[in-house]
Amino acid sequence: MRPVLYSPQDLIGFLRREKIATISQLKDALGTRADATVFRKLKELSYRTSYSHRGGYYTLDEIARFSEFGLWSFREVWFSRYGTLPATVQGCVNESVAGYFADELQEVLHVEVRAPVLKLVREERIARRKVVGKYLYCATDPALRKRQIAARQVHLAQVTSLGFGAGIRVVPDELKAAIILFFSLLDEKQRRLYAGLESLKLGHGGDRQVAELLHMDPGTVAKGRRHLLQRDVEIDRTRRPGGGRVRIEKKLPR
């Protein structure tokens, strides 16, 4: 008797239609009762397993549209470019500007994170430090961890009336107008540093949000943020020596 042949194309077609599926649904799509058959065919594809719902859902790499946080959801099932929930927590913490408190991570990931963060700390895959009486989860790399803690302290500091404020995601129109007016009065270096400061207050994703509001390049905002964290600021200069446009007399041929 000839063995039954299963084609991975059946899984591809099914997932392209449904976007996500459980192992039971994939078995039905292949016409098999064996989990091993599905996993054998999945290995031939570029696929993802959900980090929510205990990894019970599957999708194709080509279907997922990851956000700036590296996350994608469909029907309240969450996937990550990092893979599993522990790997996702570790990736988010390591790439964060100012670390994460557990409640912030839970808000970002939409799942309970208490167990994975404790496991990651025990395995020394992430670190934690007490800040304002709460554990801040940050990178194990000492230099990166130091920058994250410094950024968090700025984030928690008392803000001025023109500041976005720590954690504010939607800026009122009146505040936007005041910020833009104030921003227009600054010179180039002051604009870069001010934008970097507001990005620090916003935390993860702040570079992009500030850049959109102030019509700046996100790279310029990131540069201002780095200079503040590294205290790399020259008081009496707008640009570093040699910066800016080339003088006309230097452009003219001799």
N, C-alpha and C positions, 0 to 999 in steps of 0.2 A: 504493500500500500504506500503510495507516494505521500511524503509529509506535506502538511498544509503550509503554504508560503504566505508570510505576512509582509506587507509593504509599508515602509515608513511614510510613503506618500499619502496613505490613508490617514495617518496622524496629522500630517501637515494640512491636508484639506479640512479635516475636522476642526483643528485649532484655529485655522484662518477664519472659519465661519463662527466658531463659538468664543474665540479669544482666550478663554481659560477652561480647564477641565480637571476633574478628579481622576484618580486612577481607575475607578469603576467606569466612568464615562469613556476613558481611553480604551479600556478593554472591550467595551461594546462597539467602539468605532473600528477596532481591529477584528472583532469577531472571535475573541479568545477569552478563556477563563483564567489564564495564568498571568499573574503580576509580572513574572520574569520575562515573559514575551514582550510586554509593554516596555519594560525598562531596557531590554536589549535593543528595541527599535528607537527608543528615545536617545540612546547613546550615539546613534547615527546622526542625530540632529543637534542643533544649537538651541538648547531649551533652558528655561528657568523654573525653579521651584519657589512657591510663595514662602515668605517668612512669617506671614500670619496664618491662622487656621492650621497651625502645627505642620506646615509644609505640605498641606494636603492638596494643593492646586498646582497645575503646570501650565506653562505658556511657551511660546517660541520667542527667541531673541528678537526676531524681526517684528514682532507684534508690540512688545513693550516700548513705551515712550517715557523714558526716565526724566524726572524733573532735575532741578539744580541740586537737590538733595540726593539724587541717585535712586529715587523711588518712583513707582508706578502702581496704580490701583485700577481694578475693574470689578464692579459689583461688590465693592468694599473688601475685596481680597487684595492684599498688598504684596508687591514684589520689589526686589532691590537688586541693583547691579552688583552689590557685594555678595549676595547669596542668602545664607541662613540669617536668622535673627541675631545670634551672637556676632557674626561677621559684619552685619549691618550696623549694629551698635558700635562696634570697634571702628569701623570705617567712618561713621558720622562723627564720633568723638575725635579721632585723629585729624580729620579735615576741618573741624570747627575752629572758628576764630577765637572764641572765648570759652571753650569747653561747654559742658551741659550739666544742668541739674537733672535729676531723674524725672521730675515732672515735665521738664521741657522736652526731654527725649521721648517721653510717652506721648506728648502732644504732637511731636513731629512724626513719630512712627505709627501712631494709632494702635498700639498694642501695649500690654503690660511689660515693663522692662526691668522690674526689680530683680528677678532671678538671673537674667543674663548679665546684668551689670555686676552683680556680686560674683558670679562665676568668672567673668573676665578680669576682675580685680584680683581674685585668688590666683588666677593663672598668669598674672602680671602682663596681661595684654592691653589693659588700660590702667591708669592711675587715678587716685582720688585725693582731694585735699579739702579741708573744711574752709569754707568761705561764708561769712555771715551766719555761722551756725548750721550750714547745710553742706553736704558733700558735693563738691564739684568734680565731675568726671572729666579727665583730661588725658593727654597723650603720655606715654611712658618715656618718650624722648625728653631729656631734661631741658634742652633749649626750647623746644616747642611748648612744653608744659609751662615754662616760665612766661613765655609770650601769651599763652592762653590765660593764665592767671592774671597777668597785668591787664589784658584786655577786659577781663571780667570785672576787675576793680574799677576800670573806667566806666564800664557798662552800668555798674551799681552806684556810681558816684552821683551826687546831687547835680542835676542838669540845669542849664540856664533856661530862661523863658523862651529862647529861640531854638532850643534843642528839640530833637525828635522825642527824646526820652527813651529809656531802656525798655525794649520789648514792644514799642508802639509799631504797629504794622500799617495802619491807615492814618495818614496825616490830614487833618482838617484843612479846608481850602484857605481859611484865614491864616493858619500857621504856615502853609505853603507860600503864600504871598509874602509874609514877613521874612521867611527864610531866604527866598529868592531876592528880595530887596536888600537884605543884609549881605548876602553873598555878592551882589553886584558892587558893593562898596570896597571889597577886598582886592588886594593885588594877587598875582598869580600864585605865589607861594602860600599866602594865607588861604586862598580858595582850596588849594590842594590839601592843606593840613586840616582845614575846617571840615571838608568833605570826609577826610579820613577819620576825624573825631566822631562825626555823626554815624559813620559806618560801624565804628566800634560799639556805639550805643545800641545799634540795631542788632548786632550779632550776625549770625550766619545769614548770608544773602544780602548783607547791608551794602556791599559795594555796588551791586546792581541797582538796588532801590534808590540809593543816593544819586547814582549816576543818571538814572531816569528823571529824577526830580530836578536836578541841577544841570541837565543836558551836558554831562561830562562823559569822558571815556571811563569805563569801569577800571581799567588799568591805572588811570591817574588817581582814582579814589583809593585803590589798593596801595599805590605808592605812598600816598599821604598817610594812610593807616600804618604802613610798615615803618615809616620815618618816625611817627609818634611813639610807637612801641619800642623802637630801637634808640629813641632820643637822638636821632640823626637829623638835627635841625640847626641850620646856620642862621643866627639872629639877624645879621646885617646883609643877607643876600636873598634875592628873589629866586635866582637860579644858581646852580653850581657853577664854578668857574668853567668857561667855555661853552655854557649852555645858551640856548636861544638862537635866533637867526644870525646868519653870517652877515657881517657888516658889508655895506655896498662897496666900499673901497677894496675889500678883499675879493669880491666877486669880479671886479673889473679886470680885464687882461692888461698886462703891462706892455 
